[in-house]
Amino acid sequence: MANHGNHSSHAESHGSLKSYVIGFILSIVLTVIPLVLVMNPLFSKTATYITIMIMAILQFVVQLFFFMHIREGEKPRWNVQTLILGLFIVLTIIGGSIWIMAFNV
């Protein structure tokens, strides 16, 4: 049977309470800003859509770095580079699909 009581063999690292609180507060702020913009039309529709998209991207980054610990591990640089490559591939596929659908006349 494996020795489950020995946790020192795992190189797991978890965030501190401070990092979790900062991430939580940033998440709340990045959620409230689009809510306020939608409830009180301060900008044009296009500016509101762009602001919501920017807040969503920032929310994604906050979740990755503060809660999913993308910078931690044996090789954190590889984690970030792999994520960037994956996002590039997904955005290329989405952009190409939209391009084809828009200009397929």
N, C-alpha and C positions, 0 to 999 in steps of 0.2 A: 504494500500500500504506500502511496505517496505521502510525504510529510506535508500536510496542509498548514501546519502551525508555523512554518518557517516562511515569513514574508520578506526576509532580507534578500532572497534570491531574485525577486522581482524588482526591476528598475523603474517602477512606476513613480511618477511625480505628479502631484496634484497642486492646483493653484492655492494661493493663500486666501484668507478671508478678505483681505484688502482688495485683491484682484477680482474676486467674485462680486464684491460690493460695487466696485468701479464699473465692472461689466454690466451689472444689473441696473445701475443708475443710467449709464449710457443707453442701454436698451430701452428704458422707459422714456428718456428724452427723445430718442430717435423714433419712438412710436407716437409720442404726444405731438411732435411737430407736424407730421402729416395730418393728424386728426384736427388740430387747430386750423390748418390751412383749408381743409375740406369744410369744416363747420363755419368758418368765417372767410368767405371768398376774398382774400386779400390780393391775389394775383390773378392773371388770366388763366384759362384752363390749361394752356400749354405749359406755362411756368409752374402751375400746380402739379401737373403730371411729371414734369422733369424733377421737381423737388421731391416728390414721392419716390421716384425711382432712385434718386441719389440717397435718400434716407434708407431705402431698402438695401442698397449696396453697402452702405455704412453699417447697417444692422447685421448684414451677413458677415462682414469683416469682424465686428465686435464679437459675434457668436463664435467665430472660428478661433480668434486669438484669446478671448477671455474664458470661454467655457469648454471648447474642444481641444485646447492646448496644442494648437498646430505648431507652435514654436518649440515645444518640449519634445523630448525623446532622444534617441541615440544620434540621429542626424536630422535636426530640425530644418536645416537649409533644404534638404531633399524634399521634405514634406511641403514646404512653401513652393518650391519650384514645380513639383508635381501638380499641386493645386492650380498654379498659374497656367501650366500647360493644358490641364483639363478644361479650365475656364476658356482658354483661347480656342480649343477645339470645339467646345459647345457653342461659343459665340460665333465662330466661323460657320458652323452648320446652320444655326438659326439665321444669321445674316444672309447666307447664301440661299436659304429657303425663301426668305422674304423677298430677296432680289429676284429670284426666279418667278415667284408668284406675282410680283408687281410688274415685271417687264415681259411677261409671257403673253404677248399680243398676237 
